[in-house]
Amino acid sequence: MDDLDRKIITATQSGLPLVKEPYQAIAQQLDIAPDLLKQRMRVMLEEGKIRRIGAVPNHYKLGYTANAMSVWNVPDEMIKELGQQLGALSFVSHCYERPRFLPEWPYNLFAMLHGKSKDEVAEKVQEVATLLGEHCAGYELLYSKQILKKTGLRLKELSPK
Amino acid sequence: MLVDDSYMDKMDRKIINMLQGDFPIDDHPYQIIAKKLKIKEEELIQRLEILLENRTLTRFGPMYDIQKLGGSFSLCAIRVPSERFEEVTEVVNSFSEVAHNYERDHEFNMWYVLATESLAQIDKTNQAIEKKIGLKVYNMPKIQEFFVGLHFQA
């Protein structure tokens, strides 16, 4: 990432302008040619530096009020296969392998589950448990009680040199 | 909680479902999407403004993968004794590297995400937190990512 990419990121990470020509508006703000901006963004999209361009719905507003972090203990040698199966489920938004801390934390597969009620999430947990079957040596569900802080993940602007 | 969704009509739902990715990098991107939805460009822009304003959408634009940009993040957990919860929250939240912090219903009751510009800073920050609160921090960075995305149906 060079300085120009960084400038593009800091100019767009909070959103695209809602005007007919949003990329031109950003290019103008950065004092660069619109074609250069679009080209840089296309490259970042190809490289996965931009995951996607679009809308992020507030899932609470869409009625998804039950959100739980589910954690699963599965054999390390099968985690790739099982993780991919979990990640493909429509109600899973994030799915990762993370390290265990034995004996107090045996879980290595994390999946965020979303539903419109706790009952719905409970059903989905059963669905995951069935999918993992005998490969699951245990699981837990951690509901969020309170947001203590949420500032979002932001790249800082370049400090002046 | 009762959900009042009367403020969203069918077109809003179509917009939300259609725009969860693949917004074009083009001179007139809203026009392209509006055509697919068979509405006017102006109407699409206005509806997006309202959906953002009433917080049905939290954001509209490119979603960056900070890790791929050279930054680091990690999910960390602490088992905080209930009588110390407030005090520990204050200390943890005071670190600017802490981007999110959630209380969860579990013995591991505090879960925060660190976002820093390097891997070394993750360890450094956690060491500083441990020193201040005298409790063990469980650093759980992702080892593999299987899926990140949202396909919420509006």
Contacts between the chains, C-beta under 8 A, distances in Angstrom:
chain1	res1	chain2	res2	distance
A	1	B	69	5.4
A	1	B	70	6.0
A	5	B	69	8.0
A	9	B	64	5.9
A	9	B	69	6.9
A	12	B	61	5.6
A	12	B	62	5.4
A	13	B	61	7.5
A	13	B	62	7.4
A	13	B	64	6.0
A	14	B	59	7.3
A	14	B	61	7.3
A	15	B	52	7.8
A	15	B	59	5.6
A	15	B	60	5.2
A	15	B	61	4.1
A	16	B	23	7.6
A	16	B	60	6.1
A	16	B	61	3.9
A	16	B	62	7.2
A	18	B	30	8.0
A	18	B	45	5.0
A	18	B	48	5.6
A	18	B	49	5.5
A	18	B	52	7.8
A	18	B	60	7.5
A	19	B	45	7.4
A	20	B	28	6.4
A	20	B	30	6.2
A	20	B	31	7.2
A	20	B	41	6.3
A	20	B	45	7.3
A	21	B	27	6.0
A	21	B	28	6.6
A	22	B	29	6.6
A	22	B	30	7.5
A	23	B	25	6.8
A	23	B	26	7.7
A	23	B	27	6.9
A	23	B	29	7.5
A	24	B	27	7.0
A	34	B	27	7.3
A	38	B	25	5.1
A	38	B	26	7.7
A	41	B	25	5.3
A	41	B	62	6.9
A	42	B	25	5.5
A	44	B	62	7.8
A	44	B	64	7.9
A	45	B	25	7.2
A	45	B	62	7.9
A	47	B	68	7.0
A	48	B	65	6.0
A	48	B	68	5.5
A	49	B	64	6.3
A	49	B	65	5.9
A	49	B	68	4.8
A	49	B	69	5.6
A	50	B	62	4.7
A	50	B	63	6.7
A	50	B	64	5.9
A	50	B	65	7.4
A	51	B	63	4.5
A	51	B	64	7.1
A	51	B	65	5.2
A	51	B	148	7.0
A	51	B	149	7.8
A	52	B	20	7.7
A	52	B	21	3.9
A	52	B	22	7.0
A	52	B	23	8.0
A	52	B	62	7.6
A	52	B	63	5.4
A	52	B	149	7.7
A	53	B	21	7.1
A	53	B	22	7.2
A	53	B	23	4.1
A	53	B	24	8.0
A	53	B	25	7.2
A	53	B	61	6.6
A	53	B	62	4.7
A	53	B	63	7.3
A	54	B	19	4.8
A	54	B	20	5.1
A	54	B	21	4.6
A	54	B	22	6.5
A	54	B	23	4.8
A	54	B	60	7.3
A	54	B	63	7.6
A	55	B	15	7.6
A	55	B	16	6.1
A	55	B	19	4.2
A	55	B	20	6.1
A	55	B	23	7.9
A	55	B	48	7.5
A	55	B	51	7.6
A	55	B	57	4.9
A	55	B	59	7.3
A	55	B	60	5.0
A	56	B	20	8.0
A	56	B	57	6.2
A	56	B	58	4.9
A	56	B	59	4.2
A	56	B	60	7.3
A	56	B	63	7.1
A	56	B	150	6.9
A	57	B	16	5.5
A	57	B	20	7.2
A	57	B	56	6.6
A	57	B	57	5.7
A	57	B	58	7.3
A	57	B	150	6.9
A	57	B	152	5.3
A	57	B	154	6.5
A	58	B	55	5.4
A	58	B	56	5.9
A	58	B	57	6.5
A	58	B	58	4.8
A	59	B	150	7.4
A	59	B	152	5.4
A	61	B	3	7.9
A	61	B	54	7.9
A	61	B	55	6.2
A	61	B	56	4.7
A	62	B	5	7.7
A	62	B	16	7.6
A	62	B	56	7.4
A	62	B	152	5.4
A	62	B	153	7.8
A	62	B	154	5.3
A	63	B	3	4.3
A	63	B	5	6.6
A	64	B	152	6.3
A	65	B	1	5.3
A	65	B	3	7.2
A	69	B	104	6.8
A	69	B	111	7.5
A	79	B	144	7.1
A	80	B	144	6.9
A	80	B	146	7.9
A	83	B	144	6.5
A	83	B	146	3.8
A	84	B	146	5.4
A	84	B	147	7.8
A	86	B	146	6.6
A	86	B	147	7.7
A	87	B	146	3.7
A	87	B	147	2.8
A	88	B	147	7.1
A	90	B	151	6.0
A	92	B	147	6.4
A	93	B	147	7.9
A	93	B	148	7.4
A	93	B	149	6.7
A	93	B	150	5.4
A	94	B	147	7.0
A	94	B	148	5.3
A	95	B	145	7.5
A	95	B	146	4.1
A	95	B	147	4.5
A	95	B	148	7.7
A	96	B	142	4.2
A	96	B	143	7.4
A	96	B	144	6.7
A	96	B	145	5.6
A	96	B	146	6.7
A	97	B	142	6.7
A	97	B	143	4.3
A	97	B	144	4.1
A	97	B	146	7.4
A	98	B	75	6.8
A	98	B	140	4.2
A	98	B	141	7.1
A	98	B	142	6.0
A	98	B	143	6.2
A	99	B	139	8.0
A	99	B	140	5.8
A	99	B	141	7.5
A	99	B	143	6.4
A	101	B	138	5.5
A	105	B	77	7.7
A	105	B	108	7.0
A	105	B	138	6.3
A	110	B	75	7.9
A	114	B	152	7.2
A	116	B	3	7.8
A	140	B	106	6.9
A	142	B	104	4.3
A	142	B	105	6.3
A	142	B	106	4.7
A	142	B	108	7.5
A	142	B	111	7.6
A	143	B	104	6.6
A	143	B	105	4.8
A	144	B	102	4.9
A	144	B	103	7.0
A	144	B	104	5.6
A	144	B	105	7.8
A	145	B	102	7.8
A	145	B	103	4.4
A	145	B	104	6.2
A	145	B	105	5.3
A	145	B	109	8.0
A	146	B	102	7.1
A	146	B	103	4.2
A	147	B	100	7.7
A	147	B	101	7.6
A	147	B	102	5.9
A	147	B	103	8.0
A	148	B	89	5.3
A	148	B	92	7.7
A	148	B	93	6.2
A	148	B	101	4.0
A	148	B	102	6.3
A	148	B	103	5.7
A	148	B	110	7.5
A	148	B	112	7.8
A	149	B	92	7.9
A	149	B	93	4.7
A	149	B	98	6.0
A	149	B	99	7.7
A	149	B	100	6.2
A	149	B	101	4.0
A	149	B	112	7.3
A	150	B	99	7.7
A	150	B	100	5.2
A	150	B	101	7.7
A	151	B	99	5.6
A	151	B	100	7.5
A	152	B	99	6.3
A	152	B	100	7.8
A	153	B	66	5.3
A	153	B	73	6.8
A	153	B	99	5.1
A	153	B	113	7.6
A	153	B	115	4.7
A	154	B	99	8.0
A	154	B	115	7.8
A	155	B	64	7.3
A	155	B	66	6.5
A	155	B	69	6.6
A	155	B	71	6.8
A	156	B	117	7.8
